[in-house]
Amino acid sequence: MTGRAYLGIGSNLGNRAANLQLAVDALASEPETMVAAVSSVYETEPVGGPPQEDFLNAVVAVETDLTPRELLQVCRSIERAAQRVRDVRWGPRTLDVDILLVDGPPVDEPDLRIPHPRMYERAFVMAPLH
């Protein structure tokens, strides 16, 4: 594997722990990724958006041969497998899989920014990333 990436995973709908496990298992089953480490799971209050239930959050470190764009496609596919619905910005979700950091230069595209632009403001990212 050529590089490391850190992914934030979160869930506040349905079986939250099972949704996080689905993400880890899906990442482990990807041919061009290898799960290197998984943080502890943290329960956190939602930030922004409408009133909603608390989240379970974790960070997954993966070794990967995927480009950031390819990795984003994998993340979106995993969210779809968990029946993620994107109808309310920062709304409740079965599963959120965000690219936080990757080896290599920063990415600044309309739908992909790495490092994640708000990760340093969010304890639910920084604590498990640490």
Secondary structure, DSSP 8 states (H G I E B T S, - for coil): --EEEEEEEEE-SSSHHHHHHHHHHHHHHSTTEEEEEE---EEE---SSSS---EEEEEEEEEE-S-HHHHHHHHHHHHHHTT---SSTT---S-EEEEEEESSS-EEETTEEES-TTGGG-HHHHHHH-
